[in-house]
Amino acid sequence: MVVASETLTLPKRGYRIDPRKALVCAALCWSGAAIAAWAVQTGHVQALDRTGLLFWRDDTLQPEGPAGLLEAVRDVTALGGVVLRNLFAIAALVALLFLRLRREATLLALTVAGGWLVNSAVKGLVGRPRPQIVPHLMEAGGNSFPSGHSFNAAVVYIAVALAFAALSNRASVRATVIAAAMALSLVIAWTRVWLGVHWPSDVVAGWLGGAGWAFLASALLYRPAKATVDAAEDFSEPDTPEQSSAP
């Protein structure tokens, strides 16, 4: 029996996220991250950090909850790790290129690469040590502020959501996709405190900084991404040979 084939229509272009709204979100997030950095540098969050880190722990300083919760939290935190996070970003890039959304793919690549540089620069400036008042339930190295896990998870998942939200012309759909990515990256950030490898202020600043960068890049890197794609397409198009006139 022969089944009739279906035609797959690929979008020629995506809808752009409103840059003004993206800039407002970026400003709010970066303001919160700056306040967190100031509070850490001036020692205003020491008591709050200690309380937050010890809040759900028992007398042995182990997190409370069922036996299988630790493995589940480690699985969730792995979504923000270098391997899975970058695999997810690469898969999203491939999908966007398959959908012929080269502009969105280029913007995603620029956002992720830029976010890694921004987070590395801030980590080097602050240089806060990791908490030692509770056991670390997984290996973690480097400086503690801001949380690189939280920062980069927010960048990748929110940037991917912004890219794929551009497929819909409905504002409600775009808002739902972006909100889901924000919620997922927030859960990933929370796992870092649960595992004892970051102070609460580390993950708050990291998530706000990463989300702020994702929205800022959406607004500021859109034109460079579009110009890059346009230049590449112009370069790849062969010149039309001139037709010679008959004598």
Stockholm file with secondary structure:
# STOCKHOLM 1.0

chainA/1-247         MVVASETLTLPKRGYRIDPRKALVCAALCWSGAAIAAWAVQTGHVQALDRTGLLFWRDDTLQPEGPAGLLEAVRDVTALGGVVLRNLFAIAALVALLFLRLRREATLLALTVAGGWLVNSAVKGLVGRPRPQIVPHLMEAGGNSFPSGHSFNAAVVYIAVALAFAALSNRASVRATVIAAAMALSLVIAWTRVWLGVHWPSDVVAGWLGGAGWAFLASALLYRPAKATVDAAEDFSEPDTPEQSSAP
#=GR chainA/1-247 SS CCCCCCCCCCCSSCCCCCHHHHHHHHHHHHHHHHHHHHHHHHTTTHHHHHHHHHTTBCTTSCBCSCTTHHHHHHHHHHTTSHHHHHHHHHHHHHHHHHTTCHHHHHHHHHHHHHHHHHHHHHHHHHCCCCCCSSCCSSCCCSCCSSCHHHHHHHHHHHHHHHHHHTTCSCHHHHHHHHHHHHHHHHHHHHHHHHTTSSCHHHHHHHHHHHHHHHHHHHHHSHHHHHHHHHHHHHHHSCCCCCCCCCC
#=GC SS_cons         CCCCCCCCCCCSSCCCCCHHHHHHHHHHHHHHHHHHHHHHHHTTTHHHHHHHHHTTBCTTSCBCSCTTHHHHHHHHHHTTSHHHHHHHHHHHHHHHHHTTCHHHHHHHHHHHHHHHHHHHHHHHHHCCCCCCSSCCSSCCCSCCSSCHHHHHHHHHHHHHHHHHHTTCSCHHHHHHHHHHHHHHHHHHHHHHHHTTSSCHHHHHHHHHHHHHHHHHHHHHSHHHHHHHHHHHHHHHSCCCCCCCCCC
//
